[in-house]
Amino acid sequence: MSNSDILSKADRVLRPVLKELGRFPWIRLEGCCAGHKPEDSLWMEINVLGSSGLRRLMELLRILDSKLADTDCRLDCLLSYSAPADISPAPHGWIPTAIEVFWPSRNDWRRSQSMIVETLLSSIEEFSNRSGDTTNPPCAINYCPFCSSSFIRVDTIEKSGQQRYRCGDCDMTWTMVDPVVCFSGTFMEFGYTEELLEIRRVVRDFAESEIRPHVLEWDEKQIFPRDVLNKLADLGFMGVLIPTEYGGAGLGYVEYVTIVEELSRVDGSVGISVAAHNSLCTGHIYSFGNEEQRRKFVVPLAKGEKLGAWSLTESEAGSDAAGTQTVAQLEGEHWILNGQKTFTTHGTYGDICVAMALTDKSAGHRGISAFILERGMPGFSPGKKENKLGLRASDTSTVVFEDCRVPQENLLGEPGNGFIDSLKVLDGGRISIAALAIGMAQGAYEAALQYAKQRKQFGRPIADFQAIQFKLADMATEIDAARLLTYRAAWMKDQGMQTTEQSSKAKLYAGEVAVRVANECVQIHGGYGYIKEYPAEKFYRDVKLCTIGEGTSEIQRLVIAREILRQ
Ligand SMILES: Cc1cc2nc3c(=O)[nH]c(=O)nc-3n(C[C@H](O)[C@H](O)[C@H](O)COP(=O)(O)OP(=O)(O)OC[C@H]3O[C@@H](n4cnc5c(N)ncnc54)[C@H](O)[C@@H]3O)c2cc1C
């Protein structure tokens, strides 16, 4: 492929995607990450060996840079060296070990990967031809990059699959990274990438400025903040997990968890809205819908132009959701739905609703199918708005179907698979409820910590008392543990792994931690914890949902037990 071919191809493929991504403030192409998140970037091992290694590397980088210039991809070089104690500084400075191309959209990464690999490989070829050195291709380890000796041996192979090499002459050591390991993205990391920190900062700023000033009023008056969701849509948060080609932000579950957590730290009502819209309604249609349904429904949902609802629960079918009574009968070109759903988040304000209904009574849970309903369809209407203990600014309502005529093409997924698909949707949804829980727990903990430092009794801040310190220590520890479970589940989801057990563990533990933390938050506030001027009482009311919604704690324990007994 010629240079201009590559450039025009890069231009064609990369430009529109980057342009689309450019509207999201957290995408910083110039960001450099030292701790790798291989799935965020293309990381390719291209070592330039020989005594003039550094000069040759720079030459290669210049070629690559010019080829990627028009793609807006950020090219970076990961450099590392390991010097024996007696050689410092290393004679030739840093040893290059890998070249990294930052690619901001995880969902598009695999697609872009092959294109960038092509670019990199053609650059290497060009480089090799220029240097006239085809016998020593730059990817091979033939010479020590410090002293040019060819006496190289493998020193150790680390757990991660990385090999450490040692020069038999100068005793320098260095690490090469197996590209296969990089590409599979299977490293475990506990640090936040630059990109994730930026997302956290953006959401936190938003929550502090756009949500916090109104939280009390919304809660008191049960105001559903629709305009805030519109602003969140501008940031891409109403289509977090949806690829850019369907109008979403193209991010993964780790980012999603961060977003829900940060919103919930300030207001769980907004957190649950974002969670229900993204992972339940939009997620269900994206995962099980056909191309036409994705284009028609997912795109406006992901852009936040439409608000999504998801109706599984009924008055007689809660934990036992397979006991669905709502029925759908095929009449000509339409399904006719009759029944009622309870507790639907966005039941009143939702524009698009995924609802489960019985299409074959004789087939039990295998007779339940999923349907896409649109606001305004005859026979589809919101029912009673619930007056709730907590999360009072979120919209929870009954949804009513009275001879509701749903076009046949709005059947979502295979007939009879609605319940099974719902369980898969809940595997993701439960991670977001765990994030909702840790966000609210974090908010309650921070409020308690601040209060404990300010409030004086017996002439000292109450934080001086060991009894209060122990509470704070337990709160901080449990939140940390819940967060680790939640991020693990999110990370596994991003790897495409089955997460039924991990999602339930995260949801169960985080939900119960949130209840304990909010309880201690009130206790630390004393009488003021009981009063509305302080945030403690609201957290106390709000967190309880986390042990109920998307499966109660008892049901999570059943799921976990079933999974571990099955193994
Ligand atoms: C604010 C809010 C928002 C919601 N949003 C939605 C939504 O958007 N969409 C939706 O479909 N649903 C939604 N729900 C419904 C929620 O998922 C259900 O309330 C939940 O699954 C529990 O069902 P239930 O209320 O019928 O309780 P039940 O199933 O009646 O449970 C009552 C008690 O019995 C226990 N129990 C039941 N079965 C067993 C068992 N086998 N073993 C041990 N204990 C058991 C439960 O754990 C619980 O303690 C929402 C609920 C709330 C409160």
The ligand as an ORCA input file, in Angstrom:
! r2SCAN-3c Opt
* xyz 0 1
  C     -37.130      2.842     43.012
  C     -37.328      1.578     42.273
  C     -37.038      1.518     40.928
  C     -37.274      0.353     40.211
  N     -37.042      0.349     38.858
  C     -37.426     -0.736     38.145
  C     -37.365     -0.699     36.715
  O     -36.945      0.298     36.098
  N     -37.806     -1.773     36.029
  C     -38.272     -2.898     36.659
  O     -38.641     -3.844     35.981
  N     -38.313     -2.962     38.011
  C     -37.914     -1.907     38.767
  N     -37.994     -1.959     40.139
  C     -38.515     -3.152     40.776
  C     -37.500     -3.950     41.585
  O     -36.586     -4.569     40.736
  C     -38.265     -4.918     42.465
  O     -38.894     -4.143     43.466
  C     -37.409     -5.978     43.095
  O     -36.945     -6.882     42.119
  C     -38.142     -6.772     44.187
  O     -39.393     -7.212     43.776
  P     -40.665     -6.962     44.726
  O     -40.678     -5.535     45.062
  O     -41.864     -7.517     44.082
  O     -40.353     -7.754     46.048
  P     -40.718     -9.326     46.366
  O     -40.222    -10.176     45.257
  O     -42.146     -9.400     46.709
  O     -39.844     -9.567     47.640
  C     -40.274     -9.303     48.970
  C     -39.243     -9.889     49.924
  O     -39.194    -11.316     49.784
  C     -37.886    -11.728     49.502
  N     -37.903    -12.886     48.605
  C     -38.637    -13.053     47.482
  N     -38.370    -14.249     46.933
  C     -37.457    -14.842     47.729
  C     -36.780    -16.079     47.703
  N     -36.964    -16.966     46.718
  N     -35.901    -16.353     48.675
  C     -35.686    -15.463     49.670
  N     -36.287    -14.281     49.759
  C     -37.156    -13.969     48.793
  C     -37.247    -10.515     48.826
  O     -35.842    -10.584     48.896
  C     -37.834     -9.384     49.642
  O     -37.123     -9.236     50.826
  C     -37.743     -0.803     40.879
  C     -37.998     -0.763     42.242
  C     -37.823      0.406     42.934
  C     -38.132      0.430     44.391
*
